[in-house]
């Protein structure tokens, strides 16, 4: 079954993965090899109209849909020095308790340094919500995921007692945005950030969408084809 038949966020396609986890409000492509998501796909704040929002639930828990040998557990993060970093932000989905709760599945987490997760990464998440709030933007699709740069040492956290497999720590993270405006035009932005304390303006981390495809080994927005789409994927668009 096609993803777009299940969830609206798959309208423009989704990358491949070992296991596709279709939630009520977002979709994850899970990697057995890395014991974490390869990507997470969402629509940011669909139809939100100044509604009263709920408090962040913080009910972190394993995702038991993932087979045990490849599943992250709370103990993997405990005393690791890394945050359970959201790919799909909790603040993007805070209209209902069930919606917010889904974002705390560990299949939506990756090891992030606290000084990254709580500063520059959080700022980028907030900026994407600001983009979606603009009157000219009708809908905002976002794909987020880890990148592993094998030209440098890869850190590890946790240990699965049954097989001794740990979780590799991403060297970088990406966020790719596809926004549809009120004239029917599709606009793309992409960002890559090192999993570290950062100090540059957000615009400094802009890259082409096609660059992220090569770096992360994924095909983005694959239902969109043609020269205009290829041009947009290779365009370094100014911040909104």
C-alpha positions in Angstrom: 0.0 0.0 0.0 1.3 3.5 -0.9 2.2 5.7 2.1 0.0 8.5 0.8 -3.0 6.2 1.1 -2.3 6.0 4.8 -1.0 9.4 5.9 -1.1 12.8 4.3 2.6 13.5 4.9 3.4 11.0 2.3 1.7 13.0 -0.5 5.0 13.9 -2.2 6.7 10.5 -1.4 9.0 9.2 1.3 12.5 7.6 1.3 13.1 3.9 1.7 13.9 2.3 5.1 14.1 -1.1 6.7 10.8 -0.6 8.5 8.1 2.1 7.9 6.4 3.1 11.2 3.1 4.8 10.4 1.9 6.8 13.3 -1.3 8.9 13.6 0.5 12.2 13.1 3.9 11.4 11.5 5.8 8.6 9.8 9.3 7.2 10.6 11.6 5.2 8.3 13.6 3.0 10.7 17.1 1.7 10.2 17.9 -1.7 11.8 21.6 -1.1 11.2 21.7 2.1 13.2 19.0 1.2 15.7 17.3 4.5 15.2 15.3 6.4 12.6 16.8 7.0 9.2 14.3 9.7 8.7 11.0 11.1 10.2 8.4 12.8 8.0 5.7 15.1 9.2 3.3 18.0 8.3 4.1 20.8 10.7 1.0 22.2 12.5 -1.7 21.1 10.1 -4.8 23.3 10.4 -3.7 24.8 13.8 -5.8 27.9 14.5 -4.5 29.4 17.7 -5.8 26.5 19.7 -5.0 26.0 23.4 -2.1 23.5 23.5 -1.3 20.8 26.0 1.8 20.5 28.2 4.7 18.4 26.9 4.1 14.9 28.2 7.7 13.6 28.4 6.6 10.0 28.3 9.7 8.6 26.6 9.3 4.8 25.8 10.5 2.1 23.5 8.7 1.4 20.3 7.7 -2.2 20.5 6.8 -2.4 16.8 10.6 -2.5 16.1 12.1 -6.0 16.6 14.0 -6.3 19.9 17.5 -6.8 18.4 17.2 -3.4 16.7 15.1 -1.5 19.2 16.5 1.3 21.3 15.6 1.3 25.0 15.6 3.9 27.8 18.6 2.2 29.3 20.7 2.9 26.2 20.5 6.7 26.9 20.8 6.5 30.7 24.0 8.2 31.9 25.2 8.4 28.3 25.7 12.1 28.3 23.4 12.4 25.3 19.8 13.7 25.0 17.0 11.7 23.5 16.8 14.1 20.7 13.5 14.4 18.9 13.4 14.2 15.1 9.7 15.2 14.9 9.5 17.9 17.5 7.1 17.6 20.5 6.2 21.3 20.0 5.0 20.6 16.5 2.3 18.3 17.8 0.8 19.6 21.0 -2.9 19.9 20.2 -3.9 16.6 21.8 -2.3 14.3 24.4 -2.2 11.3 22.0 -0.6 13.5 19.3 2.1 14.7 21.7 2.6 11.3 23.2 3.5 9.8 19.9 6.5 12.1 19.5 8.1 10.5 22.6 8.5 7.0 21.1 12.2 6.2 21.0 11.9 5.4 17.3 11.6 9.2 17.0 14.8 9.8 18.9 18.5 10.0 18.1 21.5 10.7 20.4 22.1 14.4 20.5 24.5 16.4 22.5 22.6 18.6 25.0 24.3 21.8 23.8 23.1 21.0 20.3 19.6 19.7 21.1 18.7 22.5 23.5 20.1 25.4 21.5 20.6 25.6 17.8 18.5 22.6 16.9 15.6 23.9 19.0 16.0 27.3 17.3 15.7 25.6 13.8 12.5 23.8 14.9 11.0 27.0 16.1 11.9 28.8 12.8 10.2 26.1 10.8 7.0 26.7 12.8 7.4 30.4 12.0 7.6 29.6 8.3 4.4 27.5 8.5 2.6 30.3 10.3 3.1 32.7 7.4 -0.2 33.5 5.6 1.3 32.8 2.2 2.3 29.2 3.3 -0.5 26.7 3.0 1.3 23.5 4.1 4.8 22.6 5.3 6.3 19.1 5.0 9.5 18.3 6.9 11.9 15.3 6.7 14.4 15.1 9.5 17.2 12.6 10.2 20.7 11.7 11.2 23.9 11.7 9.2 26.9 9.5 9.9 30.2 10.9 8.7 32.5 7.8 8.5 35.5 10.0 7.8 35.6 10.6 11.6 35.2 8.3 14.6 31.6 7.3 15.4 30.7 7.4 19.1 28.4 4.8 20.6 25.9 4.7 23.5 24.1 1.9 25.3 24.3 -1.8 25.1 21.6 -4.3 24.2 22.1 -7.2 26.7 20.9 -9.8 24.2 23.4 -9.1 21.4 25.8 -6.4 22.6 24.8 -4.0 19.9 25.1 -0.3 20.8 23.6 2.8 19.2 25.9 4.9 17.0 25.9 8.6 17.6 25.1 10.7 14.5 27.9 13.2 13.5 25.3 15.5 11.9 21.6 16.0 11.5 19.6 17.2 8.6 16.2 18.9 8.2 14.6 19.3 4.8 11.6 21.5 4.3 9.0 21.5 1.4 6.5 24.3 1.6 3.5 24.9 -0.6 2.5 28.6 -1.0 -0.8 30.2 -1.9 0.2 30.4 -5.6 0.8 26.6 -5.8 4.6 26.9 -5.9 6.7 24.4 -4.0 9.7 25.9 -2.1 12.6 23.8 -0.7 15.1 24.4 2.1 17.6 22.1 3.6 19.9 22.3 6.6 22.8 20.2 7.9 24.2 20.8 11.4 27.0 19.1 13.3 25.9 17.3 16.5 27.9 19.8 18.6 27.6 23.2 20.2 27.1 25.7 17.3 27.3 29.5 17.2 26.6 30.6 13.6 23.3 32.0 12.3 20.8 29.4 11.0 21.4 30.6 7.4 25.0 29.4 7.7 23.7 25.8 7.9 21.7 25.9 4.6 22.6 23.4 2.0 20.9 22.1 -1.2 18.3 19.4 -0.9 20.2 17.4 -3.4 23.3 17.5 -1.1 21.3 16.0 1.8 20.1 13.2 -0.6 23.7 12.3 -1.2 24.9 12.7 2.4 22.0 10.8 4.0 21.6 8.3 1.2 17.9 9.0 0.7 15.7 10.1 -2.1 13.5 13.1 -1.1 10.1 14.0 -2.5 10.4 11.3 -5.1 6.8 11.8 -6.4 7.8 15.2 -7.7 9.7 15.1 -11.0 10.7 17.4 -13.8 13.3 20.1 -14.5 11.7 22.6 -12.1 11.9 20.2 -9.2 15.5 19.4 -10.0 16.3 23.1 -10.1 14.6 23.6 -6.7 16.5 20.7 -5.2 19.8 22.3 -6.3 18.8 25.8 -5.3 20.2 27.4 -2.1 17.1 29.3 -1.2 17.4 32.4 1.1 15.9 32.0 4.6 12.2 32.9 4.8 
